[in-house]
């Protein structure tokens, strides 16, 4: 057990150090090659900023994972890395030469199928939700692919202000990673630790005023790994419950708990898509109607908005853990209702009209590209 702690800490530290070292060179190359995210009408940053932070995250994460994780057929790790490499290249290409949304969507389906079909990492149990415990293979594959694609795009969409996507990623990775480590799923704990270290190093350069954005290469990659960890948490928790080994930190409503851990990106994406459809617009049409945009428009800094959303996410996790006896269905309805109530309160505040030119420096507002930006 002592050696496991050392490996876990080593994976986190290795990915942190490597990413911390990679990013300054990436910023330099991006400046030389003019690989920038430029200000536009939908964005609020006022200066060009490199968007290849995902390259540094990917490099630090991959090296660390390959050094400390074990690869054998039963854990599906090689298929996760294959899908991750494809997703990273898809995002990197979009950061350099903008892709139309349809091509990115097809690429995401391909990556999800690698994980679900070849890696056999999929949702097979609904924990009695709607009276259903285990589901058939075809429905399992479809549900899992849809889940992965939705989570990938959820992280892509919330990558709209400094530090938000990265902070949510760290919270998610540490939470899932702690559970994986506690119950002996060591390779997934290493995966979570490596991702946490790489993203934590990135945040140093994404702190306002941001020197670099993670771009689609980062947000799509993080989204894929978040989806994999969420699915594996739901599946392996069911195995733990059946084995009778669930002493201590017992999760009897894993689907609802997974949603609470990812509530900020999942709810914001669901809300944005729903509002666009209601307004008879394409769900993939980019806008500034996200929760983080509203917080910025109300006068919060990027750091304040990110901190508020992280605290809100933590509250959801604690509430769902304490209310597990309600069951998955009621917990999910509770999560949706609470999220809608908080959003209603947020959007009830009026935005004051700005009569001055935004200041530069620490008050700069930076936005990264969403998956659904106009093509």
GUMARPA-250225 format. One record per residue (C-alpha): x, y, z; residue in three letters; residue number from 1. Coordinates in pm, 1 decimal, always signed. Each point is the difference from the previous one (the first is absolute). Layout:
// GUMARPA-250225
+----------+----------+----------+--------+-----+
!        u !        v !        w ! residu ! num !
+----------+----------+----------+--------+-----+
!        X !        Y !        Z !    Ala ! NUM !
...
+----------+----------+----------+--------+-----+
This chain:
// GUMARPA-250225
+----------+----------+----------+--------+-----+
!        u !        v !        w ! residu ! num !
+----------+----------+----------+--------+-----+
!     +0.0 !     +0.0 !     +0.0 !    Unk !   1 !
!   +287.5 !   +235.1 !    +81.1 !    Unk !   2 !
!   +143.9 !    -48.4 !   -349.2 !    Unk !   3 !
!   -341.3 !    +75.6 !   -149.9 !    Unk !   4 !
!     -2.9 !   +337.4 !   +173.3 !    Unk !   5 !
!   +346.5 !    +71.7 !   -136.6 !    Unk !   6 !
!   -102.3 !    -90.7 !   -356.1 !    Unk !   7 !
!   -314.1 !   +209.5 !    +26.0 !    Unk !   8 !
!   +193.2 !   +302.0 !   +123.7 !    Unk !   9 !
!   +268.8 !    -59.6 !   -262.6 !    Unk !  10 !
!   -257.2 !     -8.3 !   -280.5 !    Unk !  11 !
!   -147.9 !   +330.1 !   +115.3 !    Unk !  12 !
!   +337.6 !   +166.5 !    +50.9 !    Unk !  13 !
!   +143.8 !   -126.6 !   -330.6 !    Unk !  14 !
!   -292.3 !   +128.5 !   -206.5 !    Unk !  15 !
!    +10.1 !   +331.8 !   +186.6 !    Unk !  16 !
!   +372.5 !    +57.8 !    -54.1 !    Unk !  17 !
!     -5.3 !   -103.4 !   -366.8 !    Unk !  18 !
!   -303.1 !   +213.3 !    -86.9 !    Unk !  19 !
!   +145.7 !   +292.0 !   +195.3 !    Unk !  20 !
!   +317.1 !    -30.2 !   -209.7 !    Unk !  21 !
!   -176.1 !    -54.5 !   -334.4 !    Unk !  22 !
!   -240.2 !   +294.0 !     -2.0 !    Unk !  23 !
!   +250.0 !   +290.8 !    -15.5 !    Unk !  24 !
!   +149.5 !   -153.1 !   -316.4 !    Unk !  25 !
!   -348.4 !    -49.8 !   -143.7 !    Unk !  26 !
!    -82.8 !   +365.6 !    +68.7 !    Unk !  27 !
!   +322.1 !   +105.1 !   -173.2 !    Unk !  28 !
!    -70.5 !   -214.0 !   -307.2 !    Unk !  29 !
!   -361.3 !   +121.7 !    -16.1 !    Unk !  30 !
!   +120.2 !   +360.5 !     +4.5 !    Unk !  31 !
!   +253.7 !    -65.7 !   -275.4 !    Unk !  32 !
!   -248.9 !   -189.0 !   -218.6 !    Unk !  33 !
!   -292.8 !   +232.2 !    +80.7 !    Unk !  34 !
!   -217.2 !   -280.7 !   +138.5 !    Unk !  35 !
!   -240.6 !   +220.0 !   +191.5 !    Unk !  36 !
!   -358.7 !    +26.6 !   +111.7 !    Unk !  37 !
!    -89.7 !   +347.1 !   -124.0 !    Unk !  38 !
!   -261.0 !   +230.4 !   +159.1 !    Unk !  39 !
!   -343.7 !     -6.2 !   -164.8 !    Unk !  40 !
!   -355.1 !   +116.3 !    +62.9 !    Unk !  41 !
!    -98.4 !   -307.6 !   +206.5 !    Unk !  42 !
!   +321.2 !     +5.5 !   +200.8 !    Unk !  43 !
!    +97.7 !   +243.9 !   +271.2 !    Unk !  44 !
!   +376.5 !    -25.0 !     +3.6 !    Unk !  45 !
!   +172.2 !   +300.0 !   -153.2 !    Unk !  46 !
!   +334.4 !   -142.5 !   -107.7 !    Unk !  47 !
!   +115.2 !   -294.7 !   -207.0 !    Unk !  48 !
!    +83.0 !   -304.2 !   +213.4 !    Unk !  49 !
!   +154.9 !   -338.3 !    -91.4 !    Unk !  50 !
!   -249.0 !   -288.8 !     +9.7 !    Unk !  51 !
!   +229.5 !   -302.2 !     +8.7 !    Unk !  52 !
!    +12.9 !    -58.1 !   +375.4 !    Unk !  53 !
!   -153.2 !   -341.7 !    -62.5 !    Unk !  54 !
!   +327.0 !   -106.7 !   -164.1 !    Unk !  55 !
!   +186.0 !    +49.2 !   +328.2 !    Unk !  56 !
!   -274.9 !   -172.4 !   +200.4 !    Unk !  57 !
!     -6.1 !   -294.2 !   -239.1 !    Unk !  58 !
!   +378.8 !    -39.3 !     +0.5 !    Unk !  59 !
!    +38.9 !     +8.0 !   +377.7 !    Unk !  60 !
!   -297.2 !   -230.0 !    +54.7 !    Unk !  61 !
!   +100.1 !   -258.5 !   -259.1 !    Unk !  62 !
!   +360.0 !    -35.3 !   +117.8 !    Unk !  63 !
!   -106.9 !    -30.3 !   +363.1 !    Unk !  64 !
!   -272.3 !   -254.9 !    -73.5 !    Unk !  65 !
!   +229.9 !   -214.9 !   -211.4 !    Unk !  66 !
!   +262.0 !     +3.4 !   +275.9 !    Unk !  67 !
!   -221.4 !    -95.7 !   +292.8 !    Unk !  68 !
!   -317.6 !   -173.4 !   -124.6 !    Unk !  69 !
!    -25.7 !   -365.6 !    -95.4 !    Unk !  70 !
!   -131.5 !   -101.9 !   -339.9 !    Unk !  71 !
!   -180.7 !   -328.8 !    -34.9 !    Unk !  72 !
!   -310.5 !   -103.0 !   -198.5 !    Unk !  73 !
!   -246.6 !     -5.9 !   +288.1 !    Unk !  74 !
!    +36.9 !   +367.1 !   +100.4 !    Unk !  75 !
!    -49.4 !   +140.1 !   -351.9 !    Unk !  76 !
!   +278.7 !   +251.2 !    +50.3 !    Unk !  77 !
!   +151.2 !    -35.1 !   -346.9 !    Unk !  78 !
!   -336.4 !    +75.5 !   -160.9 !    Unk !  79 !
!    -43.0 !   +303.6 !   +222.0 !    Unk !  80 !
!   +337.3 !   +130.4 !   -117.7 !    Unk !  81 !
!    -83.2 !    -76.5 !   -363.8 !    Unk !  82 !
!   -324.9 !   +196.4 !    +27.6 !    Unk !  83 !
!   +179.3 !   +275.9 !   +190.6 !    Unk !  84 !
!   +268.5 !    +36.0 !   -267.3 !    Unk !  85 !
!   -264.8 !    +26.8 !   -269.6 !    Unk !  86 !
!   -204.2 !   +253.6 !   +200.3 !    Unk !  87 !
!   +311.7 !   +204.8 !    +73.3 !    Unk !  88 !
!    +97.0 !    +13.0 !   -369.2 !    Unk !  89 !
!   -355.8 !    +97.0 !    -90.2 !    Unk !  90 !
!     +8.9 !   +286.6 !   +249.0 !    Unk !  91 !
!   +351.1 !   +108.7 !    -98.2 !    Unk !  92 !
!    -99.7 !    +22.1 !   -364.8 !    Unk !  93 !
!   -300.1 !   +211.1 !    +95.5 !    Unk !  94 !
!   +224.4 !   +230.3 !   +203.6 !    Unk !  95 !
!   +222.2 !    +55.0 !   -302.8 !    Unk !  96 !
!   -244.3 !    -28.1 !   -292.3 !    Unk !  97 !
!   -361.4 !    +36.1 !   +112.2 !    Unk !  98 !
!   -214.7 !   -306.8 !    -68.9 !    Unk !  99 !
!   -371.4 !     +7.4 !    -72.5 !    Unk ! 100 !
!   -214.3 !   -135.6 !   +284.1 !    Unk ! 101 !
!   -115.3 !   -302.8 !   -201.6 !    Unk ! 102 !
!   +354.5 !   -129.1 !    -51.9 !    Unk ! 103 !
!    +80.0 !    +40.5 !   +368.3 !    Unk ! 104 !
!   -320.2 !   -182.2 !    +89.3 !    Unk ! 105 !
!    +84.5 !   -293.5 !   -227.6 !    Unk ! 106 !
!   +349.0 !    -13.2 !   +150.0 !    Unk ! 107 !
!   -146.7 !    -10.7 !   +350.3 !    Unk ! 108 !
!   -227.2 !   -288.2 !    -96.0 !    Unk ! 109 !
!   +304.2 !   -190.2 !   -129.1 !    Unk ! 110 !
!   +194.8 !    +59.4 !   +322.4 !    Unk ! 111 !
!   -298.4 !   -100.0 !   +214.1 !    Unk ! 112 !
!    -42.6 !   -322.4 !   -198.7 !    Unk ! 113 !
!   +365.0 !    -91.9 !    +62.8 !    Unk ! 114 !
!    -59.4 !    +28.2 !   +374.7 !    Unk ! 115 !
!   -341.0 !   -167.7 !     +5.7 !    Unk ! 116 !
!    +25.7 !   -273.0 !   -262.1 !    Unk ! 117 !
!   +369.8 !    -89.5 !     -2.5 !    Unk ! 118 !
!    +76.0 !    +89.2 !   +361.1 !    Unk ! 119 !
!   -332.6 !   -136.6 !   +129.1 !    Unk ! 120 !
!    -27.0 !   +298.8 !   +233.9 !    Unk ! 121 !
!   -372.3 !    +62.1 !    +12.3 !    Unk ! 122 !
!   -301.6 !    +44.8 !   +223.4 !    Unk ! 123 !
!   -171.8 !   -334.5 !    +64.9 !    Unk ! 124 !
!   -189.7 !    +74.2 !   +323.2 !    Unk ! 125 !
!   -260.5 !   +269.2 !    +68.6 !    Unk ! 126 !
!    -15.1 !    -82.9 !   +372.6 !    Unk ! 127 !
!   -373.6 !    -62.2 !    -14.3 !    Unk ! 128 !
!    -74.3 !   +337.0 !   -163.1 !    Unk ! 129 !
!   -351.2 !    -17.3 !   -152.1 !    Unk ! 130 !
!    -14.4 !   -357.3 !   +125.9 !    Unk ! 131 !
!   +292.5 !   -106.1 !   -220.6 !    Unk ! 132 !
!   +316.9 !   -154.6 !   +138.4 !    Unk ! 133 !
!   +198.4 !   -149.8 !   -286.6 !    Unk ! 134 !
!    -40.6 !   +105.2 !   -362.8 !    Unk ! 135 !
!    +59.0 !   -182.1 !   -327.4 !    Unk ! 136 !
!   +323.5 !    +30.8 !   -194.8 !    Unk ! 137 !
!   -134.3 !   +212.2 !   -285.8 !    Unk ! 138 !
!   -168.5 !   +252.6 !   +228.2 !    Unk ! 139 !
!   +307.4 !     -2.5 !   +223.2 !    Unk ! 140 !
!   +226.1 !    +89.2 !   -292.0 !    Unk ! 141 !
!   -229.4 !   +278.4 !   -124.8 !    Unk ! 142 !
!    -48.6 !   +147.9 !   +347.5 !    Unk ! 143 !
!   +373.0 !     -8.3 !    +71.6 !    Unk ! 144 !
!    +98.3 !   +161.6 !   -331.7 !    Unk ! 145 !
!   -258.7 !   +276.3 !    +47.8 !    Unk ! 146 !
!   +120.6 !    +55.3 !   +357.6 !    Unk ! 147 !
!   +363.7 !    +31.7 !   -107.3 !    Unk ! 148 !
!    -80.4 !   +243.3 !   -282.1 !    Unk ! 149 !
!   -215.4 !   +212.6 !   +229.7 !    Unk ! 150 !
!   +268.0 !    +23.6 !   +269.9 !    Unk ! 151 !
!   +271.1 !    +79.5 !   -256.5 !    Unk ! 152 !
!   -203.2 !   +292.0 !   -130.5 !    Unk ! 153 !
!    -97.9 !   +107.7 !   +351.8 !    Unk ! 154 !
!   +364.7 !    +61.3 !    +88.2 !    Unk ! 155 !
!    +56.9 !   +165.7 !   -335.8 !    Unk ! 156 !
!   -286.7 !   +239.6 !    +63.9 !    Unk ! 157 !
!    +91.5 !   +102.0 !   +356.9 !    Unk ! 158 !
!   +353.2 !    +86.2 !   -111.1 !    Unk ! 159 !
!   -111.8 !   +361.4 !    -27.0 !    Unk ! 160 !
!   +179.7 !   +185.4 !   +279.1 !    Unk ! 161 !
!   +342.2 !    -27.7 !   +156.8 !    Unk ! 162 !
!    +57.4 !   -304.8 !   +221.8 !    Unk ! 163 !
!   -359.4 !   -133.2 !     -8.1 !    Unk ! 164 !
!    +37.7 !   -315.9 !   -210.7 !    Unk ! 165 !
!   +334.4 !    -79.4 !   +162.4 !    Unk ! 166 !
!   -133.0 !    +46.6 !   +354.0 !    Unk ! 167 !
!   -305.1 !   -215.5 !    -68.6 !    Unk ! 168 !
!   +233.8 !   -261.8 !   -149.0 !    Unk ! 169 !
!   +216.2 !     -6.9 !   +313.6 !    Unk ! 170 !
!   -304.8 !    -26.4 !   +227.9 !    Unk ! 171 !
!   -139.1 !   -281.6 !   -213.3 !    Unk ! 172 !
!   +333.1 !   -184.9 !    -26.1 !    Unk ! 173 !
!    +76.4 !    +17.8 !   +372.0 !    Unk ! 174 !
!   -350.7 !   -113.1 !    +95.0 !    Unk ! 175 !
!    -15.5 !   -295.9 !   -238.2 !    Unk ! 176 !
!   +368.0 !    -75.2 !    +60.8 !    Unk ! 177 !
!    -45.1 !    -18.1 !   +377.3 !    Unk ! 178 !
!   -281.3 !   -251.8 !    -43.5 !    Unk ! 179 !
!   +200.0 !   -209.0 !   -248.7 !    Unk ! 180 !
!   +297.6 !     -8.6 !   +236.1 !    Unk ! 181 !
!   -213.0 !    -79.7 !   +304.7 !    Unk ! 182 !
!   -152.5 !   -306.0 !   -165.6 !    Unk ! 183 !
!   +315.8 !   -123.6 !   -171.1 !    Unk ! 184 !
!    -52.6 !   +108.7 !   -361.2 !    Unk ! 185 !
!   +357.5 !   +120.1 !     -6.1 !    Unk ! 186 !
!    +50.7 !    +66.5 !   -370.6 !    Unk ! 187 !
!   -298.4 !   +235.0 !    -14.2 !    Unk ! 188 !
!   +125.6 !   +172.4 !   +314.5 !    Unk ! 189 !
!   +331.0 !    +54.4 !   -182.8 !    Unk ! 190 !
!   -190.1 !   +134.9 !   -302.5 !    Unk ! 191 !
!   -185.4 !   +247.0 !   +224.2 !    Unk ! 192 !
!   +320.7 !   +105.3 !   +178.7 !    Unk ! 193 !
!   +188.2 !    +54.0 !   -326.6 !    Unk ! 194 !
!   -281.8 !   +211.5 !   -139.3 !    Unk ! 195 !
!    -23.6 !   +204.6 !   +322.1 !    Unk ! 196 !
!   +372.6 !    +76.7 !     -1.8 !    Unk ! 197 !
!     +9.0 !   +102.8 !   -366.5 !    Unk ! 198 !
!   -303.1 !   +226.9 !    +24.8 !    Unk ! 199 !
!   +118.0 !   +153.4 !   +327.6 !    Unk ! 200 !
!   +324.4 !   +102.0 !   -170.2 !    Unk ! 201 !
!   -198.3 !   +145.7 !   -290.4 !    Unk ! 202 !
!   -206.5 !   +215.6 !   +236.1 !    Unk ! 203 !
!   +312.0 !   +193.5 !    +98.0 !    Unk ! 204 !
!    +11.9 !   +134.7 !   -357.0 !    Unk ! 205 !
!   -378.9 !    +32.3 !    -33.1 !    Unk ! 206 !
!    -33.9 !   +221.6 !   +306.4 !    Unk ! 207 !
!   -125.1 !   +350.0 !    -88.8 !    Unk ! 208 !
!   +148.4 !   +157.9 !   -206.3 !    Unk ! 209 !
!    +26.8 !   -330.4 !   -184.5 !    Unk ! 210 !
!   +318.1 !    -66.8 !   -192.9 !    Unk ! 211 !
!   -159.5 !   -295.2 !   -181.1 !    Unk ! 212 !
!   -335.6 !   -175.3 !    -43.8 !    Unk ! 213 !
!    -36.7 !   -379.2 !     -0.8 !    Unk ! 214 !
!   -187.2 !     +8.2 !   -331.9 !    Unk ! 215 !
!   -197.2 !   -287.8 !   -143.8 !    Unk ! 216 !
!   +305.1 !   -226.0 !    +23.7 !    Unk ! 217 !
!    -28.9 !    +33.6 !   +376.7 !    Unk ! 218 !
!   -375.2 !    +22.5 !    +58.3 !    Unk ! 219 !
!    -89.6 !   -291.3 !   -228.5 !    Unk ! 220 !
!   +270.2 !   -218.0 !   +158.2 !    Unk ! 221 !
!   -111.3 !    +87.3 !   +352.2 !    Unk ! 222 !
!   -362.6 !    -66.0 !    -94.4 !    Unk ! 223 !
!    +82.6 !   -346.5 !   -132.2 !    Unk ! 224 !
!   +189.5 !    -96.9 !   +315.0 !    Unk ! 225 !
!   -277.5 !   +142.4 !   +219.5 !    Unk ! 226 !
!   -252.4 !   -216.3 !   -184.6 !    Unk ! 227 !
!   +216.4 !   -311.2 !    +36.0 !    Unk ! 228 !
!    +47.1 !    +56.7 !   +373.0 !    Unk ! 229 !
!   -372.0 !    +66.2 !    +52.9 !    Unk ! 230 !
!    -99.7 !   -319.3 !   -181.7 !    Unk ! 231 !
!   +261.2 !   -209.7 !   +178.2 !    Unk ! 232 !
!   -106.5 !   +145.8 !   +335.6 !    Unk ! 233 !
!   -362.8 !    -98.4 !    -65.1 !    Unk ! 234 !
!    +92.8 !   -347.5 !   -122.7 !    Unk ! 235 !
!   +266.7 !    -90.0 !   +254.0 !    Unk ! 236 !
!   -206.7 !   +134.2 !   +289.3 !    Unk ! 237 !
!   -269.4 !   -250.3 !    -91.5 !    Unk ! 238 !
!   +262.6 !   -275.2 !    +16.7 !    Unk ! 239 !
!   +108.8 !   +125.0 !   +342.5 !    Unk ! 240 !
!   -359.6 !     +0.1 !   +128.3 !    Unk ! 241 !
!    -57.7 !   -355.9 !   -121.7 !    Unk ! 242 !
!   +322.3 !   -119.3 !   +162.0 !    Unk ! 243 !
!   -107.3 !   +133.9 !   +339.8 !    Unk ! 244 !
!   +328.4 !   +188.4 !    +34.4 !    Unk ! 245 !
!   -154.8 !   +347.9 !    +12.3 !    Unk ! 246 !
!    +95.1 !    +88.7 !   +355.6 !    Unk ! 247 !
!    +86.1 !   +358.0 !    +85.5 !    Unk ! 248 !
!    -69.0 !   +221.8 !   -301.7 !    Unk ! 249 !
!   -309.4 !   -178.0 !   -131.6 !    Unk ! 250 !
!   -168.2 !   +131.5 !   -315.8 !    Unk ! 251 !
!   -341.9 !   -155.5 !    -64.1 !    Unk ! 252 !
!   -111.9 !   +258.1 !   -257.4 !    Unk ! 253 !
!   +303.2 !    +11.3 !   -230.7 !    Unk ! 254 !
!   -173.8 !   +147.9 !   -309.0 !    Unk ! 255 !
!   -133.2 !   +293.3 !   +204.5 !    Unk ! 256 !
!   +339.7 !    +41.7 !   +167.5 !    Unk ! 257 !
!   +178.9 !     +4.7 !   -336.9 !    Unk ! 258 !
!   -239.2 !   +270.9 !   -118.9 !    Unk ! 259 !
!    +65.3 !   +205.8 !   +314.3 !    Unk ! 260 !
!   +376.0 !    -17.8 !    -61.1 !    Unk ! 261 !
!    -50.3 !   +128.0 !   -355.6 !    Unk ! 262 !
!   -304.7 !   +217.2 !    +70.2 !    Unk ! 263 !
!   +145.8 !   +333.2 !   -120.2 !    Unk ! 264 !
!    +96.6 !   -109.2 !   -354.4 !    Unk ! 265 !
!   -295.0 !   -240.8 !    -37.7 !    Unk ! 266 !
!   -271.2 !   +240.6 !   +110.4 !    Unk ! 267 !
!   +140.0 !   +302.2 !   -183.6 !    Unk ! 268 !
!    +21.1 !   -197.2 !   -323.6 !    Unk ! 269 !
!   -351.1 !   -145.3 !    +41.2 !    Unk ! 270 !
!   -137.3 !   +342.9 !    +76.9 !    Unk ! 271 !
!   +178.9 !   +168.4 !   -292.1 !    Unk ! 272 !
!   -116.1 !   -261.9 !   -251.1 !    Unk ! 273 !
!   -357.2 !    +13.7 !   +131.5 !    Unk ! 274 !
!    -17.7 !   +380.7 !    -17.7 !    Unk ! 275 !
!   +132.8 !     +1.4 !   -356.3 !    Unk ! 276 !
!   -256.4 !   -258.0 !   -110.6 !    Unk ! 277 !
!   -283.1 !   +190.9 !   +172.0 !    Unk ! 278 !
!   +112.5 !   +313.7 !   -183.9 !    Unk ! 279 !
!     -3.0 !   -199.9 !   -326.2 !    Unk ! 280 !
!   +375.6 !    +18.1 !    -42.7 !    Unk ! 281 !
!   +253.4 !   -271.0 !    -62.2 !    Unk ! 282 !
!   +113.3 !   -158.2 !   +329.7 !    Unk ! 283 !
!   +355.6 !    +34.5 !   -133.5 !    Unk ! 284 !
!    -29.1 !   +376.1 !    -60.2 !    Unk ! 285 !
!   +246.9 !   +176.2 !   +228.7 !    Unk ! 286 !
!   -120.7 !   +278.1 !   +226.8 !    Unk ! 287 !
!    +74.5 !   +178.3 !   +327.6 !    Unk ! 288 !
!   -289.7 !   -149.9 !   +191.8 !    Unk ! 289 !
!   +203.4 !   -225.6 !   +227.5 !    Unk ! 290 !
!     +4.1 !    +20.3 !   +378.3 !    Unk ! 291 !
!   +364.6 !   +107.6 !    +13.5 !    Unk ! 292 !
!    -70.6 !   +278.4 !   -249.9 !    Unk ! 293 !
!   -282.7 !   +125.2 !   +220.5 !    Unk ! 294 !
!   +227.3 !    +11.5 !   +304.0 !    Unk ! 295 !
!   +258.2 !   +201.1 !   -193.7 !    Unk ! 296 !
!   -266.9 !   +237.1 !   -133.4 !    Unk ! 297 !
!   -118.0 !    +57.2 !   +358.6 !    Unk ! 298 !
!   +345.0 !   +133.2 !    +83.3 !    Unk ! 299 !
!   +184.7 !   -298.0 !   +145.0 !    Unk ! 300 !
!   +358.6 !    -60.3 !   -103.9 !    Unk ! 301 !
!    +94.1 !   -327.7 !   -166.7 !    Unk ! 302 !
!   +152.7 !   -127.3 !   +323.8 !    Unk ! 303 !
!   -307.1 !    +95.6 !   +204.3 !    Unk ! 304 !
!   -238.6 !   -161.9 !   -248.0 !    Unk ! 305 !
!   +208.4 !   -317.3 !    -11.0 !    Unk ! 306 !
!    +22.5 !    -13.7 !   +379.4 !    Unk ! 307 !
!   -375.8 !    +43.0 !    +38.3 !    Unk ! 308 !
!    -72.9 !   -279.4 !   -248.0 !    Unk ! 309 !
!   +251.6 !   -233.9 !   +167.8 !    Unk ! 310 !
!   -162.1 !    +60.0 !   +340.0 !    Unk ! 311 !
!   -342.5 !    -63.4 !   -154.5 !    Unk ! 312 !
!   +127.0 !   -325.2 !   -149.1 !    Unk ! 313 !
!   +133.8 !   -109.6 !   +340.2 !    Unk ! 314 !
!   -338.0 !    +75.2 !   +160.4 !    Unk ! 315 !
!   -172.4 !   -226.4 !   -252.9 !    Unk ! 316 !
!   +245.2 !   -282.9 !    +71.4 !    Unk ! 317 !
!    -47.5 !    +24.6 !   +377.3 !    Unk ! 318 !
!   -379.9 !    +23.3 !    -23.8 !    Unk ! 319 !
!    -30.2 !   -301.8 !   -228.6 !    Unk ! 320 !
!   +230.3 !   -204.4 !   +223.6 !    Unk ! 321 !
!   -204.0 !    +87.5 !   +308.8 !    Unk ! 322 !
!   -333.7 !    -64.8 !   -172.7 !    Unk ! 323 !
!    +85.6 !   -333.3 !   -164.4 !    Unk ! 324 !
!   -292.8 !   -173.2 !   +167.9 !    Unk ! 325 !
!   -231.3 !   +190.3 !   -235.4 !    Unk ! 326 !
!   +106.2 !   -219.6 !   -291.9 !    Unk ! 327 !
!   +126.8 !    +94.7 !   -345.3 !    Unk ! 328 !
!   -324.7 !   +127.4 !   -152.1 !    Unk ! 329 !
!    -89.7 !   +239.1 !   +281.5 !    Unk ! 330 !
!   +360.4 !   +112.0 !    +35.5 !    Unk ! 331 !
!    +23.7 !    +79.5 !   -371.6 !    Unk ! 332 !
!   -325.7 !   +196.1 !    +16.6 !    Unk ! 333 !
!   +134.7 !   +179.8 !   +307.6 !    Unk ! 334 !
!   +324.4 !    +87.6 !   -182.6 !    Unk ! 335 !
!   -189.2 !   +131.2 !   -301.1 !    Unk ! 336 !
!   -244.7 !   +197.5 !   +214.8 !    Unk ! 337 !
!   +273.8 !   +155.3 !   +214.1 !    Unk ! 338 !
!   +206.0 !    +89.5 !   -307.1 !    Unk ! 339 !
!   -303.4 !   +162.7 !   -163.4 !    Unk ! 340 !
!    -78.3 !   +194.8 !   +317.9 !    Unk ! 341 !
!   +356.0 !   +131.0 !    +29.8 !    Unk ! 342 !
!     +2.0 !    +94.0 !   -369.7 !    Unk ! 343 !
!   -332.6 !   +182.0 !    +36.1 !    Unk ! 344 !
!   +141.8 !   +200.6 !   +290.8 !    Unk ! 345 !
!   +317.3 !    +76.2 !   -195.3 !    Unk ! 346 !
!   -183.9 !   +122.7 !   -308.6 !    Unk ! 347 !
!   -242.0 !   +207.8 !   +207.5 !    Unk ! 348 !
!   +278.4 !   +249.7 !    +73.0 !    Unk ! 349 !
!    +12.4 !   +285.4 !   -247.6 !    Unk ! 350 !
!   +322.3 !    +74.9 !   -182.9 !    Unk ! 351 !
!   +118.0 !   +356.2 !    +31.8 !    Unk ! 352 !
!    +88.5 !   +166.4 !   -325.6 !    Unk ! 353 !
!   +371.8 !    +64.7 !    -34.5 !    Unk ! 354 !
!    +92.9 !   +355.8 !    -80.1 !    Unk ! 355 !
!   +375.9 !    -39.8 !     +8.3 !    Unk ! 356 !
!   +259.8 !   -183.5 !   -198.7 !    Unk ! 357 !
!   +104.3 !   -328.1 !   +163.1 !    Unk ! 358 !
!   +335.8 !    +21.7 !   +170.9 !    Unk ! 359 !
!   +288.9 !   -212.5 !    -96.8 !    Unk ! 360 !
!   +209.0 !   -207.0 !   +236.2 !    Unk ! 361 !
!   -172.8 !   -205.1 !   +268.6 !    Unk ! 362 !
!   -345.5 !   +106.9 !   -117.8 !    Unk ! 363 !
!    +38.4 !   -134.0 !   -351.2 !    Unk ! 364 !
!   -269.3 !   -240.4 !   -102.1 !    Unk ! 365 !
!   +112.5 !   -298.1 !   -201.0 !    Unk ! 366 !
!   -216.2 !   -250.7 !   -179.8 !    Unk ! 367 !
!   +113.8 !   -321.1 !   -164.7 !    Unk ! 368 !
!   -162.2 !   -157.7 !   -300.6 !    Unk ! 369 !
!   -297.8 !   -227.6 !    +54.8 !    Unk ! 370 !
!    -59.7 !   -313.2 !   -197.8 !    Unk ! 371 !
!   -311.6 !   +155.9 !   -144.4 !    Unk ! 372 !
!   +144.3 !   +327.4 !   -123.7 !    Unk ! 373 !
!   -131.1 !   +119.0 !   -334.1 !    Unk ! 374 !
!   +172.7 !   -153.6 !   -297.7 !    Unk ! 375 !
+----------+----------+----------+--------+-----+
